[in-house]
Amino acid sequence: MSFRRRLLLVMLAVLVIAQLGTAVATLDTIRRDVLQKGSREIDVALDVTRELLVERGRHLRDNVAVLASDFGFRSAVATQDTNTLNSVLLNHGERAGADMVLLTDPEGRILAGSHQDVGTEMPFESLWQEAGNHDSAVGVVLQDGVPYQMVLMPVRAPALMGWVGMGFMLDDQLAHEIGALTRLSVSFMVDEPGHENTPPAFVVGALQTASASVLDTFRNALMQGRFIDHSDMEEMTDTLARATLLQADDSGRTWVIIQHGRGDLLAVYDALSWQLLLIFAAMLVLTAIVAALIARSMTRPLLRLVESARRIGRGERLRVLDHGRHREIGLLADTLMDMQADIDQREERLLHQARHDRLTGLSNRDSAQRDIARTIERDVPFTLVRLSIVGFRQINDTFGYNVGDEVLCMLARRLEASGLAHQQTYRLGGDEFLLLLPGEGVTRQCMMTWYEHLTEPFEHEGSPIALTIVAGEVSYPEHGNSAGLLLRCAEIAMDRARHGHARYVRYEQGQDEQHQRRLALARDLGTAVEQDQLAMVYQPKIVARSGDVMGFEALMRWNHARFGFVPPDEFIALAEQTGRITQLTQWMLRTVCRQIDLWAQQGERVCVAINLSAQDVMDITLPERIHLLLQDYQLGPEQLRLEVTESALIQDPALAQSNLNALRDAGLHIAVDDYGTGYSSLSQLKRLPVQELKIDKSFILKLDHDSEDRIIVRSTIELAHSLGLSVVAEGVETEASRRLLATMGCDVLQGYLISRPMPSDQIISWLGHYRNGDTTARRAQG
């Protein structure tokens, strides 16, 4: 929506709100005044009704007084001639226009009457008592549910001879007379006790034609006190109504109801509402015209500035802005020009920051991808060298992030000064850098010189920090024709250099498939347990001198749904790198403990050794988890042995010693696996709570014809025994090796000569055959 339209709408909205507020307040005041006027008119009508009833009562009293003083009537009363009394009463009542007449003796028994039986008691107790107290009475009474205005006076001659009464019915004619006099709707209603769930039996006047629901609503409202003290709107009849009670006793209650129609009341209000609406519409049209003219004059220069701002946003440079003669608009135009200058400066700064690394000042990954793509478009051969610092995290952890930043900056400077011709240098992120070099490769001599220059120790506070760099090389067009593919191939080559402990690797076809295999295996490790792809096999270990079976080693196997059998060395390393080794170890521990328990139920008490990774040894929760598993399956600690690699012991010797002490205190047997392939020493092992050394199979496989291996194995056995450690030799595959190890004093043997690893369901059968001397059971099991 344009500014002009918004300005116009705002001005119109202000007018509409102001006019509506004024109109609503005025109409509300008029409405309240009209309703108050109607209430006053109803009050006047009620007063007129009361005065009219009083006047009718006075007229009736005069007629009754004439009858009571008539000599003939008194004579008839004295004789108590019923026929004569009835005739006189009815004739006199007819002349007076009365609807009901009666005559009683002094005690209140009916002597004659138009509606009562002779000899019955006076039906109007309250009226009779009032007459006795005041020598006469006028009031409204109910006879058979019909209201009458009744006058009761004594008949004396001169003593009291009886009481004579006359009454006029409060009928429809009276209601219409009062209505004609007051110009309002008048009704009489009788509410009898015991008839609350039925419409009123007697209704005359304006409400006579009303429905039963309306009458019932009126009666309920009157019972709740509405319409009595003040006027109120009645929704079903759409009238302003008020009522007053004319009579109330045990026989019922009589109401007179005055109503004023809403249409009559609000006629002036409705007419004034239409007048205000017309005035409002005229003002709105006039204001809209004025507002449109004002908005046009105000927005025209602003629209020109808006168009100028859009041109600035599109990158156009404006020299001057036409803003007319408006001073404020001119200030805005000057501000736009200043903003244009600021935007130019900010864009230059942001563009530099977007394309360069903030720490080293080198071009970043986005710049690298853009430059590679441009070079590919020119179809010029080039080489990418992607490199990374090995162990950079340890530098940060040991010396702090400030020193790590200094190392990155120093390496960036060395890369730029490396002397390679026409190179372009980038920092991809973290500790990774990239070189873009012309040509389809770099000579080995050039790379060695360049590598030595990059890996010179970095001095920090007098202490040298040695750097280890790994690099991967790819070339265009040999290895790909897109920036993304070339960068990925360079990353794969660099990753192979890192894991292959090489300085520099050039990408070769097929490495991408190996990389994808590693990614797929790392991804699927998380679901291998749930999909039942993992299994445990068990390889026997025997005592070297006696040949008795002393236990088994549990080995994990993975049969992948896509790749088939995956070597343990491959997926265990992936599990350690991806952080899933703890999940695998927990599954292995539970599976092995469950299997030991099953073998025990079959009568075989078996000891099984399991392998722990470096992360398992550093896990402070491992002792408690193993303790709970042993409790769950009711196993003794001697039935489970733990084998730990040398690399796990040298990463954090203090933490490793603490955890191993906790496991040893729980009664578990601990062995050092693959001894001889790491960097630990016997003096270090002496401080650890281990009871066993397993000599790596690389020293055992050629033991029978390699004298150096025999020297190493013999010395290791002698030193281990001197420290109180037993020795296990794994990889025993020939009878000559077995005899040599027995001669050297090796305690336990393990290898294909005894048996290959077997599934759990073959162990019981194998033990039976082995103990019975079946030599075939001692060798290949599949």
N, C-alpha and C positions, 0 to 999 in steps of 0.2 A: 504494500500500500504506500502511495506517495505521501511525501511530507505535506503537500497542499491538502490532500484529502484528509489526512489525520488532523491537521490544524482545523479544517472545516468541521470535522466531526466533533472535535473537542469543544469548539465554540457552540455548536448546536447542542451538544450534551450538557454544557453548562446552562444554556437557556432552558432546555427541557427540564433539567433538574430543578432550576429555580421556579419555573412556571408550575411544574407539578407540585413542588412543595407549597407554593402559594395557593394553588387550587385545592390541594388536599386539606390544608389548614382552614381555608375559607369554607369549603363544603362541610368539613367536620364541625365547624362552629355553627353553621346554618342547620345542620342535621340535629345537633344537640339542642339548639334553640327550638327547632320544630317539635322535637320529642318532648321538651319541657313544656311547650305551649299545649301540646296534646294532653300531657299529664294534667295541666291546670284545667283544661276543658273537662276532662273526666272528673276531676275533683268537684268542679262546679256542678256537673251533672249529678254526682252523688248527693251534693247538698240539695239540689232541686228535688231529687227523688225523696230524700228524707222530708223536706218541707211539704211535698205533695202528700206523702203518707200521713204526716201530722195533720194536714188540713182535712184529709179524708177521715181521719180518726175523730177530729173535732166535729165534723159534720155528722158522723155516725153517732157520736156521743149525744148531740142535740136530739137526734131522732129517737135514741133510746130513752133519753130523759123525758121527752114528750110522752112516750109510751108508758114509762114507769109512773108518771103523774096522772095518767088518764084514770078517771073514777071508775069507768066501766071495766077497765082492765084490772084495776085493783079489786073490784068486786068479784070478777071471775077468778082472780087468784085466791080470794078469800074462800070461795066455794070449792076451789080446786076441781072445777069441772074440766076434765081433760079435753073433751071435744071443743068446748068453748074456747079454752086456752089455745089450742092448736089453731083454731080458726082465726082468733084475734092476732096471734103471733104472725101467722103466715100473711094475713092481710096487711098488717102494719109493715112487716118486712118487705112485702112486695111494693107497697107505696114508697118505702124508703130506699128501694133498690138493693136491699141486702141479699146476700147469697146464702146466709146461714143465720137461723134464729134459735134461741133456746130459753127455757125458764126452769129455775131450780127452786127448791125449798130452801130455807135458811141453812140446812145442813149440807146442801150441795147435791141433792138427788134430783134427777131430771123429772120435771112435771110435764113439760111439753117441749118439742123441738123438731126442727126440720131434718136433722141428721143423726140424732141420738135417740135411743130407746127410752121410753118412760120407765122410771124406777132405777136407772143406772146412775153411777156416780159421775160427778162433773169430770169430763176428760181433760180439761185444761187446768191442771193443779196449780201451776205457777201463776197463771192469770187470776185464778180464784183467790189465791193467797194474797196477791197484790191488791185485789179489790177489797178484800177484808181489811187490809191494813190501811188503805187510802180511801175507802168508801166508793171507789170505782177503779176501773183499770182499762187500759188500751194497749194492745200488743198483737203480735203475729203468732198464730197458733197453727198446728197441723191437724187436719181432720182427714183421716184415711189417706195420708200422704200428700194432701193438697193444702197449700198455705192460704190462710185467711187473715185479714186484719180485723181483729175482734175487739168489741167494747162490751164491758160487763158492768152493770149498775144495779144498786139495790132497789127493791120495791117496798115502800113503807106505807102504813096506814093507821097510826103513825109508826107502830112498831114494825120491825123487819119481817116482811112476809115472804121474801124470796129474792132471787137474783135473775135479772133479765139480760140477755146478751144478743147482739147482732154483729154479723161479720161480712166483709166484702172479700171475695176471692182475689188473690194476686194472679190475675189471668193474663192472657196474651193481649187483650185489649188495653189493660193498664200499662203493660210493657211498651206497646206501640204508642200510647198517649205520651208516656214519658220520653220515648225516643223522638217523637215528633216535636216535643217541646224543647229537648236538648240537642236535636239533630245528631244524636249518637245512637248506637245500637244498645238496647237494654234487654236483659233477660233475667228471669227468676228461675232458680234451680233449687231443688230439695234433695238433700243427701240423707238417706235413712240409714240407721245403724243395721249392721248385718247384711248389707247389700254392696259391700266394697268391690266385689268382683263382677258386678253387673252395672250397666249404664244407669244413670239417675232415672228414677221413675217419673219425676215431674220436671219438665223443662218447658217454659213458655218464653216467647219473645224472639230475639234474633237467633238464639241458639237452638230453637225448636226444630229447625231443619238440619242441624249439624249431625254428622255421623256419630256412631257410638264411640269410635276411637277418640274423636275430638272431645266429646263429653267426658269420657273417662280420663283423658289427659287433664281437662280443666279441674275435675274433682280431685285428682291426685295432687295437682299443683296447689289447690286450695287447702288440702289436708297438710301439705308441707309448708304452708304459710305464705305462698306466693300470691301476688295480686291483691294483698290486703293492706299493707302499710304504704305501698306506693305502686305506681303503674309499672307494667312490665310488658315486653313484647312476647306474644304467643305465636310460635312459628307455624303451627298447623292452620290457624285461621288468618295468619298474617295481620294481626291487629295488636294495638296497644290496649291492654285490658287492666281493669281494677275491679275489685269486688268488696262488698261489705256484708257482714252477717246481720240478718234481720231477726233471727230466732234460733235458739239452740236449747234443746232439752233432750230427755231420753227418747222422745219420739223421732228426733232427727234435727237437721239444721236447714235453715232457709237462707239463700244467698241472693243478693241482687248484683248482677254483673254488668258493668258498663264497658263497651268496646269502641275503639276509634280505629277505623281502617287505615292501614299503612299507605294505601294509594292516596287517600284524602290528605293524610298528614304530610306526605312527602311530595305532593304535587308541585309546590313552590320550589322545593329542593331539586326535583328533576328538571324543572324549567331552567333554573339557574345553572344547573350542571351543563346543559346544552349550550347556554350562553357562554359559559367559561370555556367550553371546548372550542367554540367558534373563535373566541378571542385568542385562545392558545394557538390554534391552527394559523390564524392570520399573523400572529407574532412570529411563529416559527418560519413561515414563508419569507417574511420581511427580513428576519435575522439571517436566514440562509443566504439571501441575496447579498446582504451587507458582508457577511462572513466570507462568501466566495470572493468578493472583490478584495477584501483585506488579505485573504490567504494568497490570492494571486500576486498581489503586490509584494508580499513578504517572501514568497517561495521562489519567484522567478530568479533572483540572484543566487539563491541557495541551490536551485537546480543546476545552474551553470557551474557552481562550485562542486556539486556532486559529480557532474560529468568530468570535471577536471580531476577529481579524486580518483574516479574510475580509470582515467588515462594514466595517472600516476601508478595505480595498482597494476595496470597491464605492462608497466615498465617504461612508458613513455616519459620523456623529460620535458617539462614545461618551463619556458623562460619567464612568462608573465601570466597573471590571472586577471581577467576582466570581472570586476566586482561592482561596477556601478558607483553610485554616490553614497552608499550606506557605510557608515563608519564601522559598525560592528561587523558587517560582512567583510569589509576590508581587512579587519583584524584576523578574521577567520582565513581569508585568502593568504595573508602573510604566514599564518601558522601552517597552512598546507605546504607552502614553499619550503619552510623550515623542515617540515616533516619529510618532504621529498629528499632533502639533503641528508637527514638522519637515516632514512631508509637505505640510501645508497651506501653510506658508511657501514650500517649494520649488515647489509647483504654481503659486502666484501668480507667483513669479519666472520659472519656465519659460514660463508662459503669456504673460507680457509679452515675454520674449526671442523666443518663437516668432512673435509677431505684430508685432514692431518691429525695425527695422534697428539693429544695434549701434552703427554709426558715427554716423549722423545722428539717431537717436532717432525717425525717422518710422516709420509703419506700413509693413510689408513687403508683398511680392507676395501671400502667403497672405491677409493681411488685406484687400488690395485685391480679390482674387477673392471673398472671403466678403462684403464690403460690397456689391460690385456685384451678386452673386447675391441678396442680401437686398433691394436696391433694385428689382431686376427683379421679385421676388415681390410687392412692393407696387405694381408697375405704375406707377411714378412716372418721368416723363421725366427724363433726365440726360445730361450730356456728359462724355466722357473726353478729356483732353489728355495725350498721351504725349510727353515731350520728352527730349532727349539733348544732351550737350556735344560739339560737333564738335572733333576733335583732342585729346580728353582724354588719349589715350595719349602724345602729344607733351608735354603738361604734365608727366606722370609721368616721362617720359624726361629732360626738360630740367631740371626743378626737384626731382624726387624724389617719392617716394610720400607723404611727410609733407605736402608742399605740395598734392599731389593730394587728399589727405583733407581738408585745410583748404578747398579749393575746393568739394568736395562738401558739407561742412557749411555753408559760407557760402551755397551755392545753396539748400540745404534751408531755411535761415532766411529767405532772400528769398522762397521759394515760400510759406512759411507767412504771411509778412507782405505778400503781394502785393495784398491788399485785395479779392480776388474773394469775393463773398458766399457764405457757407455752403460753402466748399470743403473737401475732404478731400485731404490730401497724402500720397503714398506714395513710397518708393524701391523700384523694382523690381529693382535690382541694377546693379553697375557704375556707369555714369554716366547711367542712365535713371531718370526720375521720372514720376509720374502724378498728375494732378489729377482729382478727381471733383467735378463742378459741377452744380448743379440747372439744369433747363431743357434745351431742345433745341439750344442753340448759344450762342456767345459773340460779341458784336459786334466788328467789326474794330477800332474805336477802343479798346475795352477791351483787346483782344489786343496792340495796338501799345504802349499804355501799360505793360502788363504785361511785354512783351518788352524794352522799354528799361530797365525796372527790373532785370530779370534779367541783362542783358548789360553792366551797368556794370563797368568794369575792377576787378579784384581786386588790392589792393595787397599786395605781398610784398617786405619789406625795401627799401622805397622804389621798387620797380619794379612798374609796373602789368602785370597779366596780363589780356589781353583775352579775353572769352568769346564764343563763337559758339554759339547755341542753335538747334536745329531741333525743330519740334513737329508732331505729327499729331493731328487731332481727329476723333472719332466721336461719334454720338449714339444714344441709345436712345429709341424703338424703331426709328428709321429704318434703322440700319446693322446690326442684329442683335438677337437676344433671348437671348444667353448671354454669360457673362463671358468665356469663352475666345474666342468669335468677336469680341466687341468689342475685346478687347485685341489680337488679331491684326490687325484692321482698323486700329486706331490705330498699330500698328507699321508696317504697310504705308504708311500716310499719312506717318508720320515718315521712313521710308526714302525715299519719293519726294521729300520736302523735302530730305533730305540729298543725294541724287544730282541733284536738280534745282536745287541751290544756292538754295533758297527758305527763308525763315524759318519759314513756317507753311503747312501743307497740310491741307485738310479732305478726309476720305475720300469718294471717289465710287465708285459702282457700276462694276465692271469692273476696278478696280485690283487686286483680289484675283487675277483671272485673269492679269494681267500679272506679278504677284508669283510666282504658281505657275509661269508660263512661265520666269521667271528661275531659280527653284529647279530646274526640270527641266533647263534648259540647263546649269546649273552641275553638276548631277549627271551628266549624260550626256557632259560634256566628257572625263571620264576614260576612256570607252570609245569615243570618236569615232574614235581612231586604229585601235584593234583592229577595229572594225566597218567600216573603210574608208569613212567618211563625209566625210573631209577630202580636199581636192584643191587643187592649185596651178594658178593661171593666171598668164599672163605678159603685161605691157603694154610695148610697144616704147618706146624713147627715141631721138630722132634729134638730130643736130647741127643747130643752128638755121640756120647759114649754108649748109652744103652739103647738108643733108637726108639724110646718111648715117646708117644705123642704128648707134648706139654701144653698144646693150645693151638689157636688159629689166629691168623690176621684177617680182619674184615676189610675188604676192598670194594669200593663203589664202582658201579658200571652204569653207563647211560646209553640206552638204545633210542636214539633220536628218531622221530617219526619220518623225517625227511633225509637226514644224513646217515642214518643207521648208527653203527657203533662209533661212539666218540671217545677217544683215548682219555683216560683220567687226567694225565698231565695237562691236556688242553682245557678241559672244562673246569678243573679245579683252579687253574690259574685265572680263568675268566670269572669264576665265582669270587675269588679274592679281589679281583679288580673292580667288580661291580657291586661288591658288598653283600652278595647272597651266600657267602660261605657259612655264615652263622645259621641260616635256614637249612642248608644241606647238612651241617654238622648235627643240628637238633634232630633232623629226620633220621640220620644214620645212628645216633645214640639210641633213639627210641626203637628203631628197627632191630638193632643188635641186641638190646636188652630183652625185647620181646622174643627174639629167636633163642637166646640163652635159656629163657624160661620155658619155651616149647621143648627144647632138647632135654631139659631137666625133667619135664613131664614124661619124656620117652625113656628116662633112665640114664641119661648121659650128662654128667656134670662137666661142663666145658668152660675153658677160659679163653676169652677172645680179646685181641688187641685192636684198637682203632687208632687212626691217624688224626692228629690235630694240626690245623693250619696255624700260621703266625697270628692271625686275627683271633682265633679261638684261645690261644695262650694268653693274649692280652685282654680277654674278656673277663672282667671281675665277677660276672654272674655264672661263669662256667662251673665252679665247684658246687654251688647250690643247685644248679640244674641237674648235674650228674647225681647228686645226693638224692634228689626227689625221684629221679628215674629208678635208682636202685631200690628205693622204698616201694615204689609202685609195683615193681616186679619181684620184690622180696629176694633180691640178689645180694650176695656178699661182695665186698669191694675187691676180693682176690679174683673174682670171676671176670673183671673188666680191667684191661691194661691200656695205657695211653702211650702213644708214640709221637714224639715231637721232633720236628726237623731242626737242624742247627740254625737255619736262618731265623726261626721263631725265637731262638734263645738270645741272639745277638742284637735284635732290634731294640729291645728295652730290657736289659738284663735284670734290673731291679723289679719291674712289674712282673716279668716272667718268673723270677724267683718267688715272689709273693704268692702268685696264683698256684705255682707248682707245690709250694709248701702246704697250701690249703688242701690241695688234692692228695698230697702224700700223707698229711695228717688224717685224712679220711680213710686211709688204708689202701689207696690205689697204687699200683705198680707203674712206674714211669720209665720210659726208654727214650734214648736219643736216636732218631731215625736218620738214615743216609749219612752216617758219620764219615768224615773224610772229604766231603764235597763242599763244606762251608769254611768258616774262618774261626770257629771256636777252638779253644785249647783245652787240654785236660785239666789245667789249673783252674780254668773257668768252670768246667763241669764239676770239679770237686766241690764248688760252693753251692751247686744246685742239687735238689733232692731227687736225683735219678739213680736208678739201680741197674741200668742196662744200656749197652751200646750196640747199635745195629750197624755193622760195617756195610757200606754201600756196595751194591752188586758189581759196580764197575771195577772193583778191586778183586772180585771173586771169580768172574767169568773166565779169566785167563790165568787163574792161579796156578794151574798145573804146568804151564810152560812159560810163565813170565816171572823171572827171578825178582824183579823190582817189586811187583805186587806181593810176592811172598814175604819180602822183607817188611813192607809196610804193614801187612796183615799181622805178621808175627809180633812186630813191635807194638802195634795197637792192642793186641790181645794181652801182652805182658803188662803194658802200662795200665790198661783197664783193670786187670786183676789186682795190680798193686794198689789201685784206688778202691778196691772192693766192689767193682762193677762186673756183672756177667756180660758175655759177648754173644751176639747173634750174628750169623753170617747169612745174608740173603743172596739169592742168585746161584745157589748150588745146583749145577746141572750135570756134573760128571762124577763118577765114582772116585776118580783120582782126586778131585777137589775135596770130596767128602773125607777121604782118608787123610789128606794133608791137614785139613782143619781140625780133625780129631787129634792128630799128632801135635798140632800147635796148642791144643788145649781149649779150642773154641767150645762154648757151652751148648749153643742151640744152632740148628741148621734149618734153612728154609729155602726152597727152590723147586724147580721143575723135576729134579731127581726124586724128590719125595712125592710131590703132586702139584699139578696146576691148580689154580683157584677153582673151587667148585660151588655150585648153587647150594643153598641150605638143605634142600631135600635129599642131597646125595651124601651128606656128612655121616649120618648114622650108618649107612651101608658101607661107606669107605672105612670107617673105624673098625667095623666087623671084619672086613677083609684084611685090613692092615694087621690087626692083632692076631689073625689066624695065619699070618706069614705069606699072604698072597702078594707077590712082588708086583703084579700088574696094578694092584691098588696103590702102589707107591709111586706110580709114574703118571703118565698123561691121563687126565680125566677130561677129555674133550679137547 
